[in-house]
Amino acid sequence: MEIKKTVLSKEQIQARVTELGQEITSDYGDKKLVMLGVLNGAFIFTADLCRAVDLELEIDFIRVASYGNATHSSGTIRLSKPSEIDLKGKHVLLVEDIIDTGHTLAWLTSHFAEMGAESVKICALINKHERREVEVQVDYSGFSIDQGYLVGYGLDCAEIHRNLPQVYSLAD
């Protein structure tokens, strides 16, 4: 698949990341915040976002796996790389590159709440509603984009294009 057009420029992304960092700084104040980036897609967004947050915070990454074949998930979700931080009594901010169906983030929110997190909120670079199957509360949304297959700034197509500095749509 080839790149069709730029959807979000570097400047748009950086401006919004700065705004999100200010919102998070204001909302969390003196709370014990743990920022959990969801690998692989959110690693670039998480790195930029944590530098835009003016608070003492802990940062870790998690990886989620769902069973099934390459085109269809069975719906069973597990943490293949859990957080190494004790989350009990802390405020967890899940950082995701894109929210599509909502299944993974709904499961993660419930999982970390059951583990004793004081609160669990979601920050997503892209909130994509067109394929939403499970409603999730996105507390910090970078951009709402509903159409197209997106790559760049961490987003991939078969593990390719994550390193692009902007977000692009792919041609069909």
C-alpha positions as CSV (number, residue, x, y, z in Angstrom):
1,M,0.0,0.0,0.0
2,E,1.3,3.4,-0.8
3,I,0.9,6.7,1.1
4,K,-2.1,8.7,-0.2
5,K,-2.0,12.0,1.7
6,T,-0.9,13.8,4.9
7,V,-3.7,13.7,7.5
8,L,-1.8,15.3,10.4
9,S,1.4,17.4,10.0
10,K,4.3,17.4,12.4
11,E,3.2,20.9,13.5
12,Q,-0.4,19.9,14.2
13,I,0.7,16.9,16.2
14,Q,3.2,18.8,18.3
15,A,0.8,21.6,19.0
16,R,-1.9,19.1,20.2
17,V,0.6,17.1,22.2
18,T,1.6,20.4,24.0
19,E,-2.1,21.1,24.7
20,L,-2.7,17.6,26.0
21,G,0.4,17.9,28.3
22,Q,-1.0,21.1,29.8
23,E,-4.4,19.5,30.4
24,I,-2.9,16.5,32.0
25,T,-0.6,18.7,34.2
26,S,-3.6,20.7,35.3
27,D,-5.9,17.7,36.0
28,Y,-3.4,15.6,37.9
29,G,-1.7,18.3,40.0
30,D,-0.3,16.6,43.1
31,K,-1.6,13.1,42.3
32,K,0.7,10.1,41.9
33,L,0.5,9.6,38.1
34,V,1.7,6.6,36.2
35,M,1.8,7.0,32.4
36,L,1.5,3.6,30.6
37,G,2.2,3.6,26.9
38,V,0.7,0.8,24.9
39,L,3.3,-0.8,22.7
40,N,4.2,-0.8,19.9
41,G,2.1,2.0,18.4
42,A,2.1,4.6,21.2
43,F,5.9,4.7,21.9
44,I,6.5,7.9,20.0
45,F,3.4,9.6,21.3
46,T,4.2,8.6,24.8
47,A,7.7,9.9,24.6
48,D,6.5,13.3,23.3
49,L,3.6,13.5,25.7
50,C,5.6,12.7,28.9
51,R,7.9,15.6,28.1
52,A,4.9,17.9,27.7
53,V,3.6,17.0,31.2
54,D,5.1,19.2,33.9
55,L,4.7,16.8,36.8
56,E,6.7,14.1,38.6
57,L,5.4,10.9,37.1
58,E,6.3,7.3,36.5
59,I,6.4,5.9,33.0
60,D,6.2,2.4,31.8
61,F,5.1,0.5,28.8
62,I,2.7,-2.4,28.4
63,R,2.1,-4.8,25.5
64,V,-1.3,-6.3,24.8
65,A,-1.9,-9.5,22.8
66,S,-5.2,-10.9,21.5
67,Y,-5.6,-14.4,20.4
68,G,-6.8,-15.3,17.0
69,N,-5.6,-15.3,13.4
70,A,-4.1,-12.3,11.6
71,T,-7.5,-11.0,10.3
72,H,-9.8,-11.7,13.3
73,S,-9.2,-11.5,17.0
74,S,-11.0,-14.1,19.2
75,G,-11.7,-11.3,21.7
76,T,-9.4,-12.8,24.3
77,I,-7.0,-10.2,25.5
78,R,-4.0,-10.6,27.7
79,L,-1.0,-8.5,28.8
80,S,2.1,-10.0,27.1
81,K,4.2,-7.3,28.9
82,P,2.6,-6.1,32.1
83,S,3.7,-2.9,33.9
84,E,6.6,-3.3,36.3
85,I,5.2,-0.5,38.5
86,D,3.0,-1.3,41.4
87,L,-0.2,0.6,40.4
88,K,-2.2,0.1,43.6
89,G,-3.4,3.5,44.8
90,K,-2.0,5.4,41.8
91,H,-3.6,7.2,39.0
92,V,-3.0,5.4,35.7
93,L,-3.1,7.2,32.3
94,L,-3.2,4.7,29.5
95,V,-1.5,6.3,26.4
96,E,-2.6,4.7,23.1
97,D,-1.9,5.6,19.5
98,I,-5.4,5.0,18.1
99,I,-8.7,3.7,19.6
100,D,-10.6,1.8,17.0
101,T,-13.1,-1.0,18.2
102,G,-12.5,-0.1,21.8
103,H,-12.2,-3.7,23.0
104,T,-8.5,-3.4,24.2
105,L,-8.9,-0.1,26.0
106,A,-12.1,-1.3,27.7
107,W,-10.4,-4.4,28.9
108,L,-7.3,-2.5,30.1
109,T,-9.4,0.1,32.0
110,S,-11.2,-2.7,33.8
111,H,-8.0,-4.7,34.4
112,F,-6.1,-1.9,36.0
113,A,-9.1,-0.8,38.1
114,E,-9.3,-4.4,39.4
115,M,-5.6,-4.3,40.3
116,G,-6.2,-1.4,42.6
117,A,-5.4,1.7,40.6
118,E,-7.0,4.8,42.2
119,S,-8.2,5.9,38.7
120,V,-7.7,4.8,35.1
121,K,-8.0,7.3,32.3
122,I,-7.3,7.1,28.6
123,C,-5.2,9.4,26.4
124,A,-5.3,8.6,22.6
125,L,-3.6,10.4,19.8
126,I,-6.4,9.4,17.4
127,N,-10.0,8.6,18.5
128,K,-11.5,6.7,15.5
129,H,-15.2,6.1,15.9
130,E,-16.1,4.5,12.6
131,R,-15.4,0.9,13.8
132,R,-16.2,1.4,17.5
133,E,-17.8,-1.8,19.0
134,V,-17.4,-1.1,22.7
135,E,-17.9,2.4,24.2
136,V,-14.9,3.7,26.1
137,Q,-14.4,7.0,27.8
138,V,-11.5,8.8,26.1
139,D,-10.4,11.4,28.6
140,Y,-7.8,13.1,26.5
141,S,-8.3,12.9,22.7
142,G,-5.7,14.3,20.3
143,F,-7.7,14.1,17.1
144,S,-11.0,12.5,15.9
145,I,-10.4,11.0,12.5
146,D,-13.0,8.6,11.2
147,Q,-11.9,7.4,7.8
148,G,-8.9,5.8,6.2
149,Y,-6.1,3.5,7.2
150,L,-3.5,5.7,9.0
151,V,0.3,5.3,9.4
152,G,3.1,7.3,10.8
153,Y,4.0,8.8,14.2
154,G,3.9,5.2,15.6
155,L,1.0,3.9,13.6
156,D,1.9,1.1,11.3
157,C,0.8,-1.1,8.4
158,A,2.4,-4.6,8.9
159,E,5.0,-3.0,11.2
160,I,6.1,-0.5,8.4
161,H,5.8,3.3,8.5
162,R,5.9,3.8,12.3
163,N,8.9,6.1,11.9
164,L,7.3,8.6,9.6
165,P,7.1,12.0,11.4
166,Q,3.5,12.8,10.3
167,V,0.3,10.8,10.1
168,Y,-0.7,9.8,6.6
169,S,-3.6,7.8,5.0
170,L,-2.8,4.9,2.8
171,A,-4.3,4.4,-0.7
172,D,-6.7,1.5,-0.9
